[in-house]
Amino acid sequence: MPGEPKRRHSKARKRTRRAAINLAVSLVTCKNCGKPTRSHVVCQECGFYGGKAITKPEVKVTKA
């Protein structure tokens, strides 16, 4: 039958494929501003990562 697999996939191959299907996002609190952010990513609110300022936060300009 053409739809049958020719060989069995190994456990490692199956697990590496399923490792990419990670829907749960781990959130941690930013040490600078306290907002929840993703781990190992620069904070979107204050621009800090690892206690250091990486990017300047963008200032929203409102018309007066």
N, C-alpha and C positions, 0 to 999 in steps of 0.2 A: 504494500500500500504506500502511496507517495506521502501520506500525511504522518507516517510514523517516524520517530527519530532513529537515526542510524546508530548512535552511540549514546551512552548515558552521560549526562553532565555531572561533573564532580561537585562535591560539597563546596569547595572553595569558589568555583565559578558561580554557583547558585547564590552563595552568600555575598559575593562582591556585586552581583547584579542587584540583589535586594538591599544592599547598603545604600545605594543611590536613591532608593524610594523612602527617604526619611522625611516625613511630613512634620514631625514635631520640631519646633524651634525652641532652643534653650535660651531663656532670657535671664540676664543678670542685671543688678542695679549698678548704675554708673557711680564711680567713687567720687566724681566731681559734683554732679548735679542731682544724683539720686533717681534719675529717670530709668525705666527699664529699657535695656538695649540688648542686642545680640552679643554673645560672647565672641571674643577675638575680632571685633569690628569696631571702628571708630564711632563714638557716640554722635548721633545725628543732631542732638539738641545743643551740646556745648563744644563738640569737636575734640574732646580729649580721648586719649587711648593710653592706658598704662600710666596714668598720672601726668602725662605730658600733653601739651596743646599741639595737635597735629594740624588741624584746620581752623580757621576763624569762622565762627558761626555767622551765617548770613543775616544781615539786619533787614527787616521788612520795612520799606518806606511807605508811609501813608501820606496821602495828600491832605493838606490842612485847609 
